[in-house]
């Protein structure tokens, strides 16, 4: 849009721009989230790393995460295993700002701190794994951390006698991905009333 605005490059296509972006830079997903332009590309346009940094917006660096919110953040992540990165950031920010004591806390500061203190585990049980040294820094043991986690996801076990039927179901239903497979198998297993306590989580 910017390149075409002055009418100088009316034939520029999205595909060409996409390819060039992939050639010149990589997007950094960890905080601070931003484009990292390759050193050789900066050199080819006569720009130093210092000049590149000067172009970046400065506001994302300004907001620091207050030390006194570290333990509440750790407890929040442990207590909310289903909230992944964006949801955790926004819900914690909302909670922290609710009483008006942290009006200057930013999404960027919360995002950076979450990335510093924990990693989201994508395999079951899906949850936040807080780094050992972070737990120690807020005076929390692994046992105390486990006690904060919701217990309902741990309670339901998968019955051994359903393992073969589950394998057969997955083989017979190649088009069902994770959520669809889970819900359809659960429905099948509960249909005859033999496993009324089987849960989605199990």
Secondary structure, 3 states (H helix, E strand, C coil): CHHHHCCCCCCCCHHHHHHHHHHHEEEECCCCCEEEECHHHHHHCCCCHHHHHHHCCCHHHHCCCCHHHHHHHHHHHHHCCCCCHHHHHHHHHHHHHHCCCCCCCCHHHHHHHHHHHEEEECCCCCEEEECHHHHHHCCCCHHHHHHHCCCHHHHCCCCHHHHHHHHHHHHHCCCCCHHHHHHHHHHHHHHCCCCCCCCCCC
